[in-house]
Structure formats: structure tokens, C-alpha cells
Amino acid sequence: MSSKQGIPPRSENYSEWYNELVVRAGMAEHSSVAGCMVIKPHGYALWENMQRALDDMFKATGHVNAYFPMFVPKSFLAKEAEHVEGFAKECAVVTH
């Protein structure tokens, strides 16, 4: 990290830069679940505004929205591991 504020340069690691900005802006915080973040009220309000604007643009051009499942059966991940070399079946598991 070469920045005075300890934020990595965007050109070196976009993902780390973006996540650090979101956290420092108070829009989200890291969760105890690896790879997950808790979206705070201001961050969620921003997301809702962006979603609303994009939804209007999509519908104006005749497109429709789709929503994909957040929960994927473990058997699907196992099947993917058979097809993709180096695929890691790492995920949070919901047991109940």
C-alpha cells in the first residue's frame, strides 16, 4: 500500500481498493463469514437508488429483470468441481 491513507492504489488491486473505500465510507463492514459483508443503511440506500435507476433504463429498452438463487445445492458445486480443474468448493453452508 503506497497511499498516505493506507488505501491500495486502484491500478494495483481494484478489488482491495474498492472494498477499502466502501468500508471507510461506512457503507459496509466485514462479516465474520469469509467473503461476506454487512451492508449498512447508507450503503443499502445507495444500492436501492442505483437499482431503481438501472431498472428504469432496462425497462425503457424492453429488457426484463431476472433473479438467480443465492442458495446453491452442494451437489451442484461437486458437479462443477468435476468439470473445472482447480475448482475449490469453498462456501458458507446453511444447515437449517
Distance bins in CASP14 RR format, pairs under 12 A and 6 or more apart:
PFRMAT RR
TARGET T0000
AUTHOR 0000-0000-0000
RMODE 2
METHOD distances of the structure
MODEL  1
1 7 1 0 0 1 0 0 0 0 0 0 0
1 8 1 0 1 0 0 0 0 0 0 0 0
1 9 1 0 0 1 0 0 0 0 0 0 0
1 10 0 0 0 0 0 1 0 0 0 0 0
1 12 0 0 0 0 1 0 0 0 0 0 0
1 13 0 0 0 0 1 0 0 0 0 0 0
1 16 0 0 0 0 1 0 0 0 0 0 0
1 17 0 0 0 0 1 0 0 0 0 0 0
1 20 0 0 0 0 1 0 0 0 0 0 0
2 8 1 0 0 1 0 0 0 0 0 0 0
2 9 1 0 0 1 0 0 0 0 0 0 0
2 10 0 0 0 0 0 1 0 0 0 0 0
2 11 0 0 0 0 0 1 0 0 0 0 0
2 12 0 0 0 0 1 0 0 0 0 0 0
2 13 0 0 0 0 0 1 0 0 0 0 0
2 17 0 0 0 0 0 1 0 0 0 0 0
3 9 1 0 0 1 0 0 0 0 0 0 0
3 10 0 0 0 0 1 0 0 0 0 0 0
3 11 0 0 0 0 0 1 0 0 0 0 0
3 12 0 0 0 0 1 0 0 0 0 0 0
3 13 0 0 0 0 0 1 0 0 0 0 0
3 16 0 0 0 0 0 1 0 0 0 0 0
3 17 0 0 0 0 1 0 0 0 0 0 0
3 20 0 0 0 0 1 0 0 0 0 0 0
3 21 0 0 0 0 0 1 0 0 0 0 0
3 24 0 0 0 0 0 1 0 0 0 0 0
5 17 0 0 0 0 0 1 0 0 0 0 0
5 20 0 0 0 0 1 0 0 0 0 0 0
5 21 0 0 0 0 0 1 0 0 0 0 0
5 24 0 0 0 0 1 0 0 0 0 0 0
6 16 0 0 0 0 0 1 0 0 0 0 0
6 17 0 0 0 0 0 1 0 0 0 0 0
6 20 1 0 0 1 0 0 0 0 0 0 0
6 21 0 0 0 0 0 1 0 0 0 0 0
6 24 0 0 0 0 1 0 0 0 0 0 0
7 13 0 0 0 0 0 1 0 0 0 0 0
7 14 0 0 0 0 0 1 0 0 0 0 0
7 16 0 0 0 0 1 0 0 0 0 0 0
7 17 1 0 0 1 0 0 0 0 0 0 0
7 18 0 0 0 0 1 0 0 0 0 0 0
7 19 0 0 0 0 0 1 0 0 0 0 0
7 20 1 0 1 0 0 0 0 0 0 0 0
7 21 1 0 0 1 0 0 0 0 0 0 0
7 22 0 0 0 0 0 1 0 0 0 0 0
7 23 0 0 0 0 0 1 0 0 0 0 0
7 24 1 0 0 1 0 0 0 0 0 0 0
7 25 0 0 0 0 0 1 0 0 0 0 0
8 14 0 0 0 0 1 0 0 0 0 0 0
8 15 0 0 0 0 1 0 0 0 0 0 0
8 16 1 0 1 0 0 0 0 0 0 0 0
8 17 1 0 1 0 0 0 0 0 0 0 0
8 18 0 0 0 0 1 0 0 0 0 0 0
8 19 0 0 0 0 1 0 0 0 0 0 0
8 20 1 0 0 1 0 0 0 0 0 0 0
8 21 0 0 0 0 0 1 0 0 0 0 0
9 16 0 0 0 0 1 0 0 0 0 0 0
9 17 1 0 0 1 0 0 0 0 0 0 0
9 18 0 0 0 0 0 1 0 0 0 0 0
9 20 0 0 0 0 0 1 0 0 0 0 0
10 16 0 0 0 0 1 0 0 0 0 0 0
10 17 1 0 1 0 0 0 0 0 0 0 0
10 18 1 0 0 1 0 0 0 0 0 0 0
10 19 0 0 0 0 0 1 0 0 0 0 0
10 20 0 0 0 0 0 1 0 0 0 0 0
10 21 0 0 0 0 1 0 0 0 0 0 0
11 17 0 0 0 0 1 0 0 0 0 0 0
13 19 0 0 0 0 1 0 0 0 0 0 0
13 20 0 0 0 0 1 0 0 0 0 0 0
14 20 0 0 0 0 0 1 0 0 0 0 0
14 21 0 0 0 0 0 1 0 0 0 0 0
15 21 0 0 0 0 0 1 0 0 0 0 0
15 22 0 0 0 0 0 1 0 0 0 0 0
15 35 0 0 0 0 0 1 0 0 0 0 0
16 22 0 0 0 0 0 1 0 0 0 0 0
16 23 0 0 0 0 0 1 0 0 0 0 0
17 23 0 0 0 0 0 1 0 0 0 0 0
17 24 0 0 0 0 0 1 0 0 0 0 0
18 24 0 0 0 0 0 1 0 0 0 0 0
18 25 0 0 0 0 0 1 0 0 0 0 0
18 27 0 0 0 0 0 1 0 0 0 0 0
18 28 0 0 0 0 0 1 0 0 0 0 0
18 37 0 0 0 0 0 1 0 0 0 0 0
19 25 0 0 0 0 0 1 0 0 0 0 0
19 26 0 0 0 0 0 1 0 0 0 0 0
19 27 0 0 0 0 0 1 0 0 0 0 0
19 28 0 0 0 0 1 0 0 0 0 0 0
19 29 0 0 0 0 0 1 0 0 0 0 0
19 30 0 0 0 0 1 0 0 0 0 0 0
19 35 0 0 0 0 1 0 0 0 0 0 0
19 36 0 0 0 0 0 1 0 0 0 0 0
19 37 1 0 0 1 0 0 0 0 0 0 0
20 26 0 0 0 0 0 1 0 0 0 0 0
20 27 0 0 0 0 0 1 0 0 0 0 0
20 28 0 0 0 0 0 1 0 0 0 0 0
20 29 0 0 0 0 0 1 0 0 0 0 0
20 30 0 0 0 0 0 1 0 0 0 0 0
20 37 0 0 0 0 0 1 0 0 0 0 0
21 27 0 0 0 0 1 0 0 0 0 0 0
21 28 0 0 0 0 0 1 0 0 0 0 0
21 43 0 0 0 0 0 1 0 0 0 0 0
22 28 1 0 1 0 0 0 0 0 0 0 0
22 29 0 0 0 0 1 0 0 0 0 0 0
22 30 0 0 0 0 0 1 0 0 0 0 0
22 37 1 0 0 1 0 0 0 0 0 0 0
22 38 0 0 0 0 0 1 0 0 0 0 0
22 39 0 0 0 0 1 0 0 0 0 0 0
22 40 0 0 0 0 1 0 0 0 0 0 0
22 42 0 0 0 0 0 1 0 0 0 0 0
22 43 1 0 0 1 0 0 0 0 0 0 0
22 44 0 0 0 0 0 1 0 0 0 0 0
22 46 0 0 0 0 1 0 0 0 0 0 0
22 47 0 0 0 0 0 1 0 0 0 0 0
23 29 1 0 0 1 0 0 0 0 0 0 0
23 30 1 0 0 1 0 0 0 0 0 0 0
23 31 0 0 0 0 0 1 0 0 0 0 0
23 37 0 0 0 0 1 0 0 0 0 0 0
23 38 0 0 0 0 0 1 0 0 0 0 0
23 39 0 0 0 0 0 1 0 0 0 0 0
23 40 0 0 0 0 1 0 0 0 0 0 0
23 43 0 0 0 0 0 1 0 0 0 0 0
25 39 0 0 0 0 0 1 0 0 0 0 0
25 40 0 0 0 0 1 0 0 0 0 0 0
25 42 1 0 0 1 0 0 0 0 0 0 0
25 43 0 0 0 0 1 0 0 0 0 0 0
25 46 0 0 0 0 1 0 0 0 0 0 0
26 37 0 0 0 0 0 1 0 0 0 0 0
26 38 0 0 0 0 0 1 0 0 0 0 0
26 39 0 0 0 0 0 1 0 0 0 0 0
26 40 1 0 1 0 0 0 0 0 0 0 0
26 41 0 0 0 0 1 0 0 0 0 0 0
26 42 1 0 0 1 0 0 0 0 0 0 0
26 43 1 0 0 1 0 0 0 0 0 0 0
26 44 0 0 0 0 0 1 0 0 0 0 0
26 46 0 0 0 0 0 1 0 0 0 0 0
27 37 0 0 0 0 1 0 0 0 0 0 0
27 38 0 0 0 0 0 1 0 0 0 0 0
27 39 1 0 0 1 0 0 0 0 0 0 0
27 40 1 0 1 0 0 0 0 0 0 0 0
27 41 0 0 0 0 1 0 0 0 0 0 0
27 42 1 0 1 0 0 0 0 0 0 0 0
27 43 1 1 0 0 0 0 0 0 0 0 0
27 44 0 0 0 0 1 0 0 0 0 0 0
27 45 0 0 0 0 1 0 0 0 0 0 0
27 46 1 0 0 1 0 0 0 0 0 0 0
27 47 0 0 0 0 1 0 0 0 0 0 0
27 50 0 0 0 0 0 1 0 0 0 0 0
28 35 0 0 0 0 0 1 0 0 0 0 0
28 36 0 0 0 0 1 0 0 0 0 0 0
28 37 1 0 1 0 0 0 0 0 0 0 0
28 38 1 0 0 1 0 0 0 0 0 0 0
28 39 1 0 1 0 0 0 0 0 0 0 0
28 40 1 0 1 0 0 0 0 0 0 0 0
28 41 0 0 0 0 0 1 0 0 0 0 0
28 42 0 0 0 0 1 0 0 0 0 0 0
28 43 1 0 0 1 0 0 0 0 0 0 0
28 44 0 0 0 0 1 0 0 0 0 0 0
28 46 0 0 0 0 0 1 0 0 0 0 0
28 47 0 0 0 0 1 0 0 0 0 0 0
29 36 0 0 0 0 0 1 0 0 0 0 0
29 37 1 0 0 1 0 0 0 0 0 0 0
29 38 1 0 1 0 0 0 0 0 0 0 0
29 39 0 0 0 0 1 0 0 0 0 0 0
29 40 1 0 0 1 0 0 0 0 0 0 0
29 41 0 0 0 0 0 1 0 0 0 0 0
29 42 0 0 0 0 0 1 0 0 0 0 0
29 43 0 0 0 0 0 1 0 0 0 0 0
30 36 0 0 0 0 1 0 0 0 0 0 0
30 37 1 0 1 0 0 0 0 0 0 0 0
30 38 1 0 0 1 0 0 0 0 0 0 0
30 39 0 0 0 0 0 1 0 0 0 0 0
30 40 0 0 0 0 0 1 0 0 0 0 0
31 37 1 0 1 0 0 0 0 0 0 0 0
31 38 1 0 1 0 0 0 0 0 0 0 0
31 39 0 0 0 0 1 0 0 0 0 0 0
31 40 0 0 0 0 0 1 0 0 0 0 0
31 92 0 0 0 0 1 0 0 0 0 0 0
32 38 0 0 0 0 1 0 0 0 0 0 0
32 92 0 0 0 0 0 1 0 0 0 0 0
33 90 0 0 0 0 0 1 0 0 0 0 0
33 91 0 0 0 0 0 1 0 0 0 0 0
33 92 1 0 1 0 0 0 0 0 0 0 0
33 93 0 0 0 0 0 1 0 0 0 0 0
33 94 0 0 0 0 0 1 0 0 0 0 0
34 90 0 0 0 0 1 0 0 0 0 0 0
34 91 0 0 0 0 1 0 0 0 0 0 0
34 92 1 0 0 1 0 0 0 0 0 0 0
34 93 0 0 0 0 0 1 0 0 0 0 0
35 90 0 0 0 0 1 0 0 0 0 0 0
35 91 0 0 0 0 1 0 0 0 0 0 0
35 92 0 0 0 0 1 0 0 0 0 0 0
36 70 0 0 0 0 0 1 0 0 0 0 0
36 91 0 0 0 0 0 1 0 0 0 0 0
36 92 1 0 0 1 0 0 0 0 0 0 0
37 43 0 0 0 0 0 1 0 0 0 0 0
37 44 0 0 0 0 0 1 0 0 0 0 0
37 47 0 0 0 0 0 1 0 0 0 0 0
38 44 0 0 0 0 1 0 0 0 0 0 0
39 45 0 0 0 0 1 0 0 0 0 0 0
39 46 0 0 0 0 1 0 0 0 0 0 0
39 47 1 0 0 1 0 0 0 0 0 0 0
39 48 0 0 0 0 0 1 0 0 0 0 0
40 46 0 0 0 0 0 1 0 0 0 0 0
40 47 0 0 0 0 0 1 0 0 0 0 0
41 47 0 0 0 0 0 1 0 0 0 0 0
41 48 0 0 0 0 0 1 0 0 0 0 0
42 48 0 0 0 0 0 1 0 0 0 0 0
42 49 0 0 0 0 0 1 0 0 0 0 0
43 49 0 0 0 0 1 0 0 0 0 0 0
43 50 0 0 0 0 1 0 0 0 0 0 0
43 51 0 0 0 0 0 1 0 0 0 0 0
44 50 0 0 0 0 0 1 0 0 0 0 0
44 51 0 0 0 0 0 1 0 0 0 0 0
45 51 0 0 0 0 0 1 0 0 0 0 0
45 52 0 0 0 0 0 1 0 0 0 0 0
46 52 0 0 0 0 0 1 0 0 0 0 0
46 53 0 0 0 0 0 1 0 0 0 0 0
47 53 0 0 0 0 0 1 0 0 0 0 0
47 54 0 0 0 0 0 1 0 0 0 0 0
48 54 0 0 0 0 0 1 0 0 0 0 0
48 55 0 0 0 0 0 1 0 0 0 0 0
49 55 0 0 0 0 0 1 0 0 0 0 0
49 56 0 0 0 0 0 1 0 0 0 0 0
50 56 0 0 0 0 0 1 0 0 0 0 0
50 57 0 0 0 0 0 1 0 0 0 0 0
51 57 0 0 0 0 0 1 0 0 0 0 0
51 58 0 0 0 0 0 1 0 0 0 0 0
51 65 0 0 0 0 1 0 0 0 0 0 0
51 67 0 0 0 0 0 1 0 0 0 0 0
52 58 0 0 0 0 0 1 0 0 0 0 0
52 59 0 0 0 0 0 1 0 0 0 0 0
52 65 0 0 0 0 0 1 0 0 0 0 0
53 59 0 0 0 0 0 1 0 0 0 0 0
53 60 0 0 0 0 0 1 0 0 0 0 0
54 60 0 0 0 0 0 1 0 0 0 0 0
54 61 0 0 0 0 0 1 0 0 0 0 0
54 63 0 0 0 0 0 1 0 0 0 0 0
54 65 0 0 0 0 1 0 0 0 0 0 0
55 61 0 0 0 0 0 1 0 0 0 0 0
55 62 0 0 0 0 0 1 0 0 0 0 0
55 63 0 0 0 0 1 0 0 0 0 0 0
55 64 0 0 0 0 0 1 0 0 0 0 0
55 65 1 0 0 1 0 0 0 0 0 0 0
56 62 0 0 0 0 0 1 0 0 0 0 0
56 63 0 0 0 0 0 1 0 0 0 0 0
56 65 0 0 0 0 0 1 0 0 0 0 0
57 63 0 0 0 0 1 0 0 0 0 0 0
57 65 0 0 0 0 0 1 0 0 0 0 0
58 64 1 0 0 1 0 0 0 0 0 0 0
58 65 1 0 0 1 0 0 0 0 0 0 0
58 66 0 0 0 0 0 1 0 0 0 0 0
59 65 0 0 0 0 1 0 0 0 0 0 0
69 76 0 0 0 0 1 0 0 0 0 0 0
70 91 0 0 0 0 0 1 0 0 0 0 0
70 92 0 0 0 0 0 1 0 0 0 0 0
70 94 0 0 0 0 1 0 0 0 0 0 0
71 77 0 0 0 0 0 1 0 0 0 0 0
71 91 0 0 0 0 1 0 0 0 0 0 0
71 92 0 0 0 0 1 0 0 0 0 0 0
71 93 0 0 0 0 0 1 0 0 0 0 0
71 94 1 0 0 1 0 0 0 0 0 0 0
71 95 0 0 0 0 0 1 0 0 0 0 0
72 78 0 0 0 0 0 1 0 0 0 0 0
72 79 0 0 0 0 0 1 0 0 0 0 0
72 80 0 0 0 0 1 0 0 0 0 0 0
72 89 0 0 0 0 0 1 0 0 0 0 0
72 91 1 0 0 1 0 0 0 0 0 0 0
72 92 0 0 0 0 0 1 0 0 0 0 0
72 93 0 0 0 0 0 1 0 0 0 0 0
72 94 0 0 0 0 0 1 0 0 0 0 0
73 79 0 0 0 0 1 0 0 0 0 0 0
73 80 0 0 0 0 0 1 0 0 0 0 0
73 89 0 0 0 0 0 1 0 0 0 0 0
73 91 0 0 0 0 0 1 0 0 0 0 0
73 93 0 0 0 0 0 1 0 0 0 0 0
73 94 0 0 0 0 0 1 0 0 0 0 0
74 80 0 0 0 0 0 1 0 0 0 0 0
74 81 0 0 0 0 0 1 0 0 0 0 0
74 89 1 0 0 1 0 0 0 0 0 0 0
74 90 0 0 0 0 0 1 0 0 0 0 0
74 91 0 0 0 0 1 0 0 0 0 0 0
74 92 0 0 0 0 0 1 0 0 0 0 0
74 93 1 0 0 1 0 0 0 0 0 0 0
74 94 0 0 0 0 0 1 0 0 0 0 0
74 95 0 0 0 0 0 1 0 0 0 0 0
75 81 0 0 0 0 0 1 0 0 0 0 0
75 82 0 0 0 0 0 1 0 0 0 0 0
75 89 0 0 0 0 0 1 0 0 0 0 0
76 82 0 0 0 0 0 1 0 0 0 0 0
76 83 0 0 0 0 0 1 0 0 0 0 0
76 87 0 0 0 0 0 1 0 0 0 0 0
76 89 0 0 0 0 1 0 0 0 0 0 0
76 91 0 0 0 0 0 1 0 0 0 0 0
77 83 0 0 0 0 0 1 0 0 0 0 0
77 84 0 0 0 0 0 1 0 0 0 0 0
77 87 0 0 0 0 1 0 0 0 0 0 0
77 88 0 0 0 0 1 0 0 0 0 0 0
77 89 1 0 1 0 0 0 0 0 0 0 0
77 90 0 0 0 0 1 0 0 0 0 0 0
77 91 1 0 0 1 0 0 0 0 0 0 0
77 92 0 0 0 0 0 1 0 0 0 0 0
77 93 0 0 0 0 0 1 0 0 0 0 0
78 84 0 0 0 0 0 1 0 0 0 0 0
78 87 0 0 0 0 1 0 0 0 0 0 0
78 88 0 0 0 0 0 1 0 0 0 0 0
78 89 1 0 0 1 0 0 0 0 0 0 0
78 91 0 0 0 0 0 1 0 0 0 0 0
79 87 0 0 0 0 0 1 0 0 0 0 0
79 89 0 0 0 0 0 1 0 0 0 0 0
80 86 0 0 0 0 0 1 0 0 0 0 0
80 87 1 0 1 0 0 0 0 0 0 0 0
80 88 0 0 0 0 0 1 0 0 0 0 0
80 89 1 0 0 1 0 0 0 0 0 0 0
80 90 0 0 0 0 0 1 0 0 0 0 0
80 91 0 0 0 0 0 1 0 0 0 0 0
81 87 1 0 1 0 0 0 0 0 0 0 0
81 88 1 0 0 1 0 0 0 0 0 0 0
81 89 1 0 1 0 0 0 0 0 0 0 0
81 90 0 0 0 0 0 1 0 0 0 0 0
81 91 0 0 0 0 0 1 0 0 0 0 0
82 89 0 0 0 0 0 1 0 0 0 0 0
END
